[in-house]
Amino acid sequence: MAANNSGEAPIPLEEAGGGVKHEAEPQADGKGKAPATSTTTMLHRSGSRPQLDLSGAAIHGALEDRNPTILLPNQSDDISHLALDIGGSLIKLVYFSRHADTEDKRKLSTKRRLEIFTGARRSYPVLGGRLHFVKFETGKLNECLDFISSKQLHRGGVDSPSWRSGVQPDNIVIKTTGGGAYKYADLFKERLGVSLEKEDEMDCLVAGSNFLLKAIRHEAFTHMDGQKEYVQIDQNDMFPYLLVNVGSGVSIIKVTFRLIFYSHWIFANSSSSKVDGHGKFQRVSGTNVGGGTYWGLGRLMTECKSFDELLELSQRGDNSTIDMLVGDIYGGLDYSKIGLSASTIASSFGKTISDNKELSEYRPEDISLSLLRMISYNIGQISYLNALRYGLKRILFGGFFIRGHAYTMDTISFAVHFWSKGEAKAMFLRHEGFLGALGAFMSYEKHGLDDLSAHHLVERFPMGAPYVGGKIHGPPLGDLNEKISWMEKFVQKGTQITAPVPMGAPATTGMGGFERPTSKGDILRSDASAALNVGVLHLVPSLDVFPLLEDPKTYEPNTIDLDQDEFKYWFTLLSDHLPDLVEKAVASEGGTDDAKRRGDAFAHAFSAHLARLMEEPAAYGKFGLANLLELREECLREFQFFDAYASIKQRENEASLAVLPDLLMELDSMDEEARLLALIEGVLAANIFDWGSKACVDLYHQGTIIEIYRMSRKKMQRPWRIDDFDIFKMRMLKKDRPYKRALISVDNSGADVVLGMLPLARELLRHGIEVVLVANSLPALNDVTANELPEIVAEAAKHCGILRKAAEAGGLIVDAMAGIQDDAKDEPASVPLMVVENGCGSPCIDFRQVSSELAAAAKDADLLILEGMGRALHTNLNARFKCDALKLAMVKNQRLAEKLFNGNIYDCICKFEPVS
């Protein structure tokens, strides 16, 4: 959506294409014209987008949503928020939402000290926010129009400055692709007062596909024998590939990458190709036998009222009653001489020739399955033959014909595998139906999505649309009350959001030349709830890859694979913990009736997510424990529980701060070597305070925080399960300033951070080491957040001059503090103590996606300390870094202790890894 500007001003060279090398401008001939060649196609970029006024631009971070926004105070045009792909059966809609916030003085001070200049990354702003995917049936176009109008998406959204001011731009344009861009243009003008700017369908398909492959880490997957396996495609090795878009018909597109930029024009090296800014492509083939054929014939031959109903019927079908098999011809025998078994399909629908039956005598289920096999096998075979023709090994299938349907994907995969003798693989895309809409969205060039990489996008899976049984039951939900009402209406026992999936024994499949695919357990499930697989993409341009990772390409955060057995364990654990979590979440909101209703809805939603993942672990992409735990926190936030443990954290912080002066006095009485050991013991002992651990929660009922802390300290017996303390001690004590800067990733509130990590940070400051405390951007259980840490440090600094001077130097304490015991008056200026957020809202951390603050802080760091089970055991236990790393944790889970170390609950880990 854009306010139309007059004129067709050429695009400045620096805006013409993200990250693509610009080559020299060609020399003009004697008449002032650039030389033309028959092998070059010239494509001018649209000048209808808004002009951006960057004067006075300021970066505003959204701590709550982790969606940093660049505000443009002098921007008169609205930023585009909406793009459409209007097909014959479905309308696919992609829209963008954003939230603005302000940054406090502490964060601005930290950014200045760390020299973070986010705005210099690109010549135009990329707004932080969310990219939403929605679909409507084309026959219910009015519902789509009502949805756009209710959210004012065509006018920048209800949160846009122009909407709030009441001043609306004229001549609003919505980028649209698909045949409906022409067919329904007048209706959009009449209902919404907007013009549909038509974008080429093939351009959009390829642009959308390239964006997904580049930006989403686990977008592509294979599907064979009922098993889904995600494929990570190297951005530097994306091209070439074959894109097979299966809609009503089938388009087969060869995508390569060979771009040359000349001034304000784009040249591609083929007159029969076009360029979308990502790569060169050519439609090399296609077929009129596609999804429309399946739905059209199916509708004529069955009584199905929808495409999804026809797909579901196929699950219960037996195509051997309709298809002629090799065994039917050879008396039940194989034709082994040419490698055909008796179950191979010789002729689709061939058996009906000799059967003396009317159409009504055939089961609709059998008809549906036979149709599906016939069309899917032929699409797979034709696609492979085109791949063979052009020497391509990578074949990507998209389009809403597939819609996550397991039988369809298995059939196509088997055809490609069979004819290529295993040399080629069929791959599918999780956002397969939204390629065109995404491409249209990207044609608003000012979004700058070309510059975004996988670490800039975080995918979430909200319960945000009423899709049940593969059918669309009305428009997506507009607000929280609608969502809760939907949960209450459709959810029974917390597991029925995804409708029951029809199961059935597989019948004979295959076509001339190969066998039917098999599946695990001899059953292939229809992914009837595929709509729930499409997540919301959070665009966070300020997320970076942690620069101290030894090898980002091979880095895997999860220590233990979340296989079926492991997931069952965590399913039980998280389910058992759910009532206590709901109780605390409701209490954090005052225990109101509204809070109780939201709490019930959260419990239903999270239980439904767990049930969905139990049924299909790969439903939401490659899922590790870190993702599972973050899913819980996201689900809490979805139902507006932003900090369920807020009051508990405050209480524990106050109790711990009360005894901190005595602890510091005790530590100061020790010699340096004994003090360092006591500090590490203190970190391990204090790490026992974890509301995410059932064993630790049980301990809370047996004594006060201080009593439990002292008990834990007394039980510290070396050697620990992993005990590298002596190596760390030698490194720390060998000279006055062993490190320049230490990054300390903290874990829980209360005793953990106050009595464990702050005293350790104080000791490092004593040695002249800069200290950066790294904490969560968003709350997760009782973990301390970066927003809470400065207040904790300020309170601790009232009793410690070392902490006070360091906090002042780091900008954590801005105003002079009266009535402070200044025991460091005569000491020289302190090294700084700073706080940065890590970009996470989970008990774990994935170093492929951290905040720009943390990435900048890592620039001069030579020591990384990871504390806690989530960040040092569940994730990153095996991670290697370019600096020294110290990993500290108490194991508070018996299963984890046995699995990782053949150990026991409450074992301690002190793992020091000097940089090689």
N, C-alpha and C positions, 0 to 999 in steps of 0.2 A: 504494500500500500504506500502510495507516495503522492504528495501534492505535485501536480504537473508543472514543470518549468518550460518556458518557451525557449526555442532555439535548440540546436543540435551540437552544442559545443563539444569538441573532441575531448576525450579523457586525457588528463595529464599522464605522462609516461609512468610516473611512479605509482599511479593507481591502476594501471592497466592489467596487472596480474600479479597475485601474491606469490613471491618467492621464485618467479621464473626469470632467468637471465634475459636481459634486454640486449639485443645485438645492434650493431651500427645501422644507422639509417641508410637505405640504398641511395646511390648517387642518381640525381635526376638527369634526364637526357637534355639535349639542346633545347627542347621546347618547354622545359620546366616540369616534365612529368616523370614520375618514377617508372622504370622499365617494368613492363608487364610480361608475364610468362604464362603459357597455357597450363602449367602444372601448379599454379598458385591461386588460392581462393582468398579474397580479401573480405574481412568481416568487420564492419564498423560497430563500435559499442554504443549502446543506447545512451542518449543524453537526457533522458526524461527523469532521471532520479533527482532527489532534492540536492541542492548544493549545501554543504556543511560549513557552518560558521564555527571555527575552532577557537575564536577569540575568547579568552576568559575561561577556557576549559579547565575543569578541576576533577580530579579523581576522588570519588566518594565510595568508600568500602561499605558493604552491607554485612556486618559481623554476624547477624542472625542467620542470613540466608547464604552467606558465602558467595554473594553475587556482586562483586565490585562493579560500580557503574561510573562511566565518564559522563559528567553532567556538562551540558552545553548551554550556558545561561543566555547566550545571544542567538540560539538556534531558532529560526522562525518556522522551519518546515518540520513536520512530524517524521519520525523514523518509521520505516515500514515494519509492519507487524504480521502480515498475512499473505499467504499464497495458496492457490487452489489448483487441483488437477481434477477436472470434471469429466469423468468417463461415462460410458454408456450405462454402466450398472452402479458405480459408486463415485461419490465425491470424496476426494482426499484433501484434507485441509491441514496445513502446517502454519502455526502461529507462534508468535514470540511474546513473552511477558517479561516485564522487568520490575525491579524494585530499587528505589533510591534510598540511600541512608547517608549518615554523616559519620565522620571519623573524629575520635576524641584527640585531645592534645597529645596524649601519650603515644598513640599510634603514629601521628604525624611526626613527632619527635624521633621515634624509632626509624621511620622511613628516611628522614633526613640523614640520620647517623649512618644508616646502611646504604645510603645513596641509591634509593630505589626510584627510578624514573620510568614508571610504567608507560607513560604517554608517549615516550620516544620510540616505542616498538613499531609503530605503523603510522602512516600518514593520515589515517582516518580512525575514528573511535570504533571499538567493538564493545557493544553494551553487554554487561553481564546480565544474565537472566535465564529463562527457560524456553526451550523449543518444544512445543506440544504437537502431538500427532492425533488427528481425529478423523473419523470417516462417517459418512452418511450414505444412505441409499439414494441414488439419483432420483428415484421416484418420489422421495420425500424431501425434495429440494427446499420446500418452505421451512422445514425444521432446521436445515443448514442456515438459511437466511435469518431465522429467528435467533439462532445461536450467535451468529456474527453480530447481529444487532444488540443482543443482550450484553455482550462483552465489549461492544463498540470497537471491535477489532479493525474495522475499516477506517476508523478515525484515530488509530493509535492506541486504543485501549482506554478503559476508564481511568487508568492511572496516568495518562499522558497530560502534560501541561496544557495543551490546547483544549482538551475535553474539560478539565477543571475550570479553565478560564471562560469557557463558553464560546470561544472564538474557533470556528471550524474552517479548515482549508477548503477551497473550492477545487473542482476537477480532480477528485481523488481517484487514483488508479490502483487496481489490484492486479498483480501479476498472476496470470492464469494460463494453464496449458490444458490440452485435451479438447475433444470435439465440443464439449459444453461451453468452452470459452466463446464460441461463435453462436451456439444454439441458444444460450441463456443470457447473452449480453444485455438484451433489452430488459429482461426481468430484473437483473441486478441493478440496472440503472433506475428502474421504476421503484423497486423496494428499498434500495440502500443509497441511491444517488451516486453510484460509483461507476467508473468505466473499467472494463476488463481489458488489460493490455495482454495481447496474445503472445505467448512464448512458444517457440518451436518444440514439439513434443519430443523429438529425438535429442535435441540439445539438452532438454531438461532431464531426460532419463539418464543420460551419460553423466551430466553434472551431479545429479543426485547420487548415482552409484559411486562416483569417484569420491565425493564428500564422505559418504558412509565408510568406505574402505579406508580412507585416510584418517577419519576423526574418531571412529568408534573402535575400541580395542578388540572386542569380540563380536563383530558384526557378521562375518562370513562363517559358515559352517558346512560340514558335509553331513549326509544322512544316509547311512547304509544299514540294512538289517535292523532297522528300528533304533539305531544308535546315533545320537547327535554328537559330533565332535567339532569343536571350534577351531578355526584356522586363523592364525595371526599372519597377516600379509604385511611384509616389509614395505613401508611407504616408498622406499627407493627401488622397489622391485614390483610395483603394482602392474606395470604394463609389459607386454600387451595381454589382453584377455578378451574373451568372447562374452558379450552380454546378451542373454536371451530373455526378452521381456514377453511374458505370456499373459496377455490380456484377453480381449475378445478374440483377437488373432495373435499371431506370434511375429515379433520382429527380432532378427538376429543381427547384432551389431559388433563389429570388430573395433576395439578401442586400443589405440596406441598413444604414444606421447612424443610429439616432435613439433615443438612450437618455436617460432622465431618472431620476436616483437620488433616492429619498426615504427618509431615515433608514436603516432596516435592510432595506428592501424595494426591489425593482427593478421599475419600471413600463415597459412598452413600449406604443407607441401603436397597437396592433392586437390585437383579441381572438383573431385567427386566427394570431398569430405567437408566437414564443418568443424569449427573449433568452439568449445564451450569455456575456454579459459583454464581447463584442467588437462585436456588431451585432445588428440585428433581421433575422429571416429568415422566409420563408414558402415552404412546398412548394407550388409553383404547378402542377406537372404531373409526368408520368412515363410510363413505358411498361413493360409486362411483357416486351418484347423487348430483351434485353440479353445480358450475358456468359453467363448460364445458358442462354439460348436457343442461343447459338452452340456452347457446349460440349455441351449436351444433344443437339441435332440432329447435331452433329459426331460424337459418340460413337455415336449410332445408325447413322450412315451411313458411318463409317470404322472402322478398328480401332485408333484412337488411344487410348492409355491415360492421357494427361494433357492438360490445357489447352495447355501449352506445346508439346507435340508437335503438336497440331492447328494451332497458330499457325505452327510451322516448316514444316508441310506446305504452307501457303498460299503460301510463298515460291516454290515450284516449280509453282504451279498456273496454269492457263489457263482462266478462267471463260467464255470464248467457246464452249467445247464444251458448256456447260450453260445459260448465260443466253441469252435471245432478244434480239438486238440490233436496232436500227433498220434496219441493213443487211440483216438476215435478212428483214425485212418488205418492204423496198423494193428488193430485188434488188441489194444491195450499194451502193445510192445513199444520199446524205444526204437528210434531210427538211429542206431548207434554209429552207423558208418559215417554219418555227417555230423554226429555229436548232438542229436536232438533226442530229448527224453520224451516219454509218453505224455508228460504234463505240459509240454511246450504248446503254446497257442499256434495252430497252423493258420486259422482264419478267424478273426474277430466276428462275432455274430454268425459264423458259418453254420452252426448247428441248427439255426432257425430255418434254414433252407429245406431241410428234410423233415423237420417237426411239423406235424399237422395241428398247429396251435394258433389261436388268436392272440393278439397282443395282451389282452386282459388276462390270459392264462399264465403269463410270465410274471415272476415276482419283480416288483419295482427295484428291490435291493440288488437283484442279479443284473438287471439292465444297467443300473447306475454303475456298478463295479465294472462291467464289461466296457461301457463307454469310457470310464476313467482310465482303464488299462490301455485301451486302444489309443486314446489321444495322448496320454502321458508317454507311452513307449515311443510313439512316432515323434513327439517333440524331442525326446532324448536322443533318438537315432539321428534325426535331421541336424540337431545341434552338434553332435559329435562329428558328423560328416563335414560340417562347415569348419569345425576346429581343425580337423585333419587337413582340409584344403588349405588353410592358412598357417598350419604348423603351430597351433596354439594348444597348450596343455591345460589352461585354466578356463573353465566355463562357469559363468555365474548366471543363475536363474533368478528372475524377479517377476513381479506382477501379481495381481490379486487372485489369479487362478490357483496359485500354489497355497497361499494363505496359511502356511504352517501345517498343511495337511500331511500326516506321516505317510500314508499310502502313496500319495502323489509324489512326494520327494523320494521315497524308496524306489518307486517304479522308474522315475527319470534317472536316478543314480545307477540303478541296475543296468539300464539300457546303455548309458555312457560307459560304465565299467566293462560290460560285456563286449561291445563293439570295439573298444579301444584296447581290449585285453589287459585292462588294469592300468594303462599308461596315462589315462586322463581321468579327472575327477569332476563330478558335478558339485558345485557349491551353491549355497542358498544364502539369502540375506534376511536378517531378522526384521528389517523395516522394508521388506520387499515391495509392499504395495504403495510406498510413499516416495518412490524415486522421482517421479515427475513433479510432485508437489514440492519436494526438497529442491529440485533443480530450479523450479520457478522462484522459490524463495531466495535462492542464491543469486538470481539475476538482479536482485537489488544489490548492486555491487558494493554499496557503502557498508554492508554488514561486515565485510572483511573476513568472511569465513574461510577464504583461501589460506589465510595465515594461521588458522587454528590447527592444532594437532591433537592427538588422542588425549594428551594430558590436560587439555583445556576443557574437555567435556566429561561430565559425570552423569551417568545414567541412573535414573530413579524409577521406581515402579509403583506409583500411587494407585489406590483403588479409585480411579477417577472417571470411569465411564461404564454405563449400564449395558455391558455386553454379556449375555447369558446364553449358553448353548450355541455359541457361534452366530447368534442373531443380534441385530441392533434393536434395542428396546428404547427408542427415544433418543434425544440429543444428550451429549455429555453433560455431566452434572455441573450446575452453575455455582454452587456455594457449599459450604460445609453442612448446612442443614439438609440440603438435598442429598448429599452423600450419606449422611447418617440415616435418613429416611430410607434410602435405597438399601443400605446395609440391613436395616431392620426388616425390610420387606422381603429381600431375597436370601438372606443368610439364615440358615437353620443349623444350630449347633456349631456355628463358626467355621464350617468347612464347605459350604455350598455356593460360594461366590462363582467358582467355575463350575458350570453345570455338569451333571453326570455325563461322562463320555461313553457313547455306545461301544461295546466291545463285542468281538465275535471271532470265531475261528476263521482263519484265512482260507480262501478258496484258491483254485488253480489260477495262476497268473502267467504272464509272459506273452511273448508274441513270437512269430516265426524266427527261430534261431537261438533262443535261450530260455532258461528256466525262470520260474517265479522267484522273486526275492524272498528270503526268509527273515524272520524277526525273532528277537529274544523272546522266549516263551511262546513262540508261534503266534503272537498276536501283534498287530500294528495298531496303535491308537490314533484315532483322529484327533488332531489338536483343535478341538472345537472352541477352546477359549483362547485362540491365538491372538485375539485382540488385546488381551491382557499382557501379551509379551512385548508390546510396544511401549517402551518407557518414555519418560520425559527427559530430554537432554538438557542438563544444566550447563549453560555456556559460561565458563569462568576464565576469562582471558588472563587472570592473574595467577593461575595455577602453572607450576613449572615442574620439570623433572629435577629431583634433588641432585645438585651438581657433584656431590661427593660419592654417588654410587659408582662402584668400580666398573660395572658393565650394565648400563640400563637395559640393553637388549636381552640379556639373559636373566635379569633380576626377576625373581618370583617372591612376592611378599609372604604368601601363605606357607607355613612350615609343614603342615599336614594337609594332604589332599582331602577334600570333603567328598569322599566316596559314599556309597549307599549306607554302609555300616556306620561310618562316622556321622553321616547326616542323621541317621536314626537316633544316635546317642544325643546329638544336639537338639534334635526335634523334641525329645523327651525332656531334656534339661530346660530348654527355653519354655516349653509348655508348662512345666511344673512351676517355673519362676513367674509365669504370667500373672496369676492372681495377686501376688505380692507387688508386682510392678504396677498393675492397674490401681491397687489400693493407694500406693504412694503418688501416682500420677493424679488421681482424683483429689487426694488430700492437698497436693501442691496447688490446686485451683480452688481451695476452700471447701471442698466436699459438697458443692452445689448440685442441684438436680441436673443442670446442664453439664457439669463436669462428669457426673455419673453416666449420663447418656453418651458422652463422648468416650468415656472410658470403656463402656461396653462395645461401642463401635470399633475402637482401637483393638480390643481383644479379638473381636470377630475377624477384623481385617488381617491382623498379624497371624492368627491361626489359619486363615485362608491362604496366606502366602506360604506358610509352612506346609500345609497340605498340598499346595500346588507343586512345591519343590520336592516333596516326598514322592509325588506321582511322576514328576519329570525334573530331575536335578538340574538339567541344562536349560530350563524354561526361560530364565532371565540372563542367559549368557553364562560364561565360565564363572562359577560361583565358588568362592572360598569362604572360610570362616569369617574373615574380615568383612566380606560383603554381607554375610548373613547377619552379623552383629550390627552393621550399619543399617541394614534394612529395618531392624527393630527400631533404631533411633529415628529413622526417617518416617516410619509409620506413626510413632508417637507425635512427631512434629506435624504430620499430616492432619492429625485430629487435635492440633493446637495445644499439645502438651510440650512446652518448649524446654522445661527443666524440672523433671519429676522429682529430683532429689535436692532441690534448691534449699529448702529449710534444713534438711539433714546436713548438707555440706556446710551451711553457715554455722550450725551448732557445733559440728566437729572442728571447724576452723577455730572458733572461739575457745573451745576447750584445749586445743593443742597450743595455741598462741599463749595461753595462760601459763604453761609450764616451759615454754621455750627458753626464757632467761636462765632458769636453773640448769637446763641441758647445756646451754652455751657456756655457762660458768664451769660446769663439770668438764666439758671438752677442753676448755682453755687451761685447765690444770694439768693436762697430759703433755708428754713430750710428743714431738711431731709424728713419729712412727706409730705410737700407740693411738694417737688421735685419728690418724688416717684409717686404721683398722676399726676403731669405734664408729667412725663416720659410715664406713661401708656396712658394718653390722647394723647401724641405725637405719640405713636405707632399706636393707633387706627386712628388718623387723617391722618397720613402719608400712611396708608394702602389703602387710596382712590385711589392711583396711580396704576391703574391696566388696562393694555391694553386688557385684556381678558374680561373686562366688558363694554358692550355697553354704559351703563349710564355714566361710567367714561370717556370713549372716547369722549362722547359728551361734558363733562365738559372741556376737554382740549382746546376746541375751544372758551372758555369763559374767559380765563385768563392765566397768566403764572403759572409755577409750584408753586412758592412761594405764589402767590395770592390764589391759590386753597388750598394750605396747611394751610394758615392762616385762610381762610374762614372755612375750616373743623375744625380747632382747636376751633374757636369761637362757633361752633355749638355743642361742646361736652357738653351735659347736662346729669347729672346723675339723677336718676338711669338709667343705660344702660339696654338693653333688658335682658341680663344676666349680673349681676353685683356682682362679688365676690371680688371686689378690697379690701374691708376692711379686709376680711379674709387673703388675700395675704399680705396686709400691716402688719398685726399683726405678721405673720410668718417672714417677712423680717426684721422688726425692733425690734424683741424681743432680739436679741443678736448681737454682733459685726460681727460674721461670721455665718450667718444662714445656708449657704450651702457650700459644699466643691467644687463641680463642677456643672456648669449649661450648658446644651446643648440648644442653641438658634437656632431654625430653621427659617431662614429668607426667605422673599418672593420676593418682587419686587426691581428692581434697583431704583436709584434716591432717592427721598425724603423718600420713605418707609424705605430703609436700612440706609441711611445717617442721616436723621433727626429723624427717629423713633427707629430703632434697635441698632445703634451704641451708642447713648446716654444711652439707657437702659443697654447695655453691659458694658459701662463705669461705671455706677452706681454699678453694681454687682462687678466689679473689685475693686472698692473703698471699698467694704465690705470684700475684701480678697477672693472672690470667683473666682476660675478658670472659664474661659469662653471659650466655643467651639462654634464658629459660624458654623452652618450646612447649606450648600447651595447645589443647584443642581449640578450634574456632567455634565449635558448637558443643553444647552439653551432651554427655553420654554417661548414663548412670551417675556415679558420684565422682567422675573425673573432673579435675579442676580445669577451667577454661582460661584462655589468654585474657579475657575480659575481667576475670576475677583475681588473677595473680597480682596485679599492681597494688590492689588494696591489701592483700595478704602481706606482700613485701613491705608496704608502708607501715603496717602494724608491727611487723617483726623488726623493722628498722628503728622503732622507738626505743628499743632496748639494745641496739647493736650499732655502734658507729661504723663498723666495716660495711655492713649492709646499707646504712644510710648514705654514706658517701658514694658507694657504688651505684645505688639507686638514683641519687641525684645526678651523677655523671651519665647515667643511662636514660635520663628523662622520665623515670618512673615516679619520682617525687619532684613536683614542679615548684610548689610553694615552700617557704621556710617553715620548719616544724618547731613549734615552741615546746619547752619543757622536756627536751630529750637529753638523756644521759649521753654526753659526747665524750666517749672514751677514746676517740681517735683524732683529737684536736690537732695534735702536732704531726700527724702522719701526712705524707705527701698526697697530692691529688690521686684519687682512686681510679683504677680501671673501671669501666662501666659494667653495670648489671642491667641487662635488657630483657624484655619479654616480646616474643613474636608468636603469632598464631601459626598453626601447622596446616591449615586448610582442611582439616578433618572434623567429622562429627561422629566418631566411632572410637571404641576402646582400642582399636588397632590403627596402624598407619601404613599406607601404601606410598612408598617414596617415589613412585612414578607421577604422583599428583600431590604436590605440596604448594603452599602459598609462596607468592613471589617474595614476601618478607623472609621466609625461611631460606629460600634459595639464595637471596642476597646475603643473609647472615652467614651462610655456609662458605662464602667466598674466601674468608680469611680463617676459617675454622680448621684446627688440626686435631681436635678431640671431639668425639661424639659419644654421649652417654644416653643409652636407652634404658628406661626403667619400666617395669611392670610386665605382667603376663601378656597383655594384648600386643604391646609394641616390641617386646624383646623375646617372646616365646611363641605365641600364636602366629605372629608375623616377625620376620627379620632375624630369626635365630641364625639362619644360614646366610644372611645377606653379607656381602663384602663391600667395604668402603675404601675410599682413597685416603682416609685418615685413620688414626687410631680409634678403635671403638671399644667401649666398655658396656656390656649388657648385664643388667642387674634385675633379678626377679625372685620372688618367692612363688613356688609352684603350689597353687591352691586348688588343684583338681587332680584327684588320684589317677584318673584315666590318662590325663596328659603326662603326669609324672612317669607312669609306666611306659607310655608310648614313645616318649622322647628320650628318657634317660634310664629306663628300667628302675625307676626310683619310687618315692613315696610322697604323699601329700605333705606340704610344708618343707620340702627340700628347697635349698637355696642355690641360685645360679649366680656366679661371678665370672663372666666370660670376657677376657681381655684379648683383643685382636690387634696387635701392632700392625701398622701398615708395612707391607713388604717392600 
